Amino acid sequence: MRQDWYCDEVIPGNVPVEVLVRTGNTLAFRPPIPGFGTDHVIVIPTRHVSSLLDLDDELAVELLATVKEVAAQVVARHGGCHVLTTLGDEQHNEHLHWHVAAGAGVARFVAR
């Protein structure tokens, strides 16, 4: 049986999250326990998609638009951010998700 925190808990509203953006097929939210960075947002499709490699092109456009909207908010607030998704053995939850993260706890490659 597949365990999927996003399908089982977040999307049906079983766990409280701060919603930033909701579209017909996407959800951007701050998780109840931040994964990294002082500002951490997760963007997901609201129907199950296992990973980026399984994403259809139509949903990809809507999902990327949501990622872009959230990233713009985080950049305006913090001056920059990381946008990250993982694949294969690096993916801890088999539901496509993007992290938009900024602040302390996120690797810095450029000094300000």
NORDA-V545484 format. One record per helix or strand of 2 or more residues. SS is the DSSP state (H for helix, E for strand). FROM is the first residue (numbers start at 1). LEN is the number of residues. If there is no record, write none. Layout:
ss = (SS/SS)
from = (FROM/FROM)
len = (LEN/LEN)
This chain:
ss = (H/E/E/E/H/H/E/H/E)
from = (5/18/26/39/52/57/82/88/97)
len = (6/5/5/7/3/22/3/3/6)
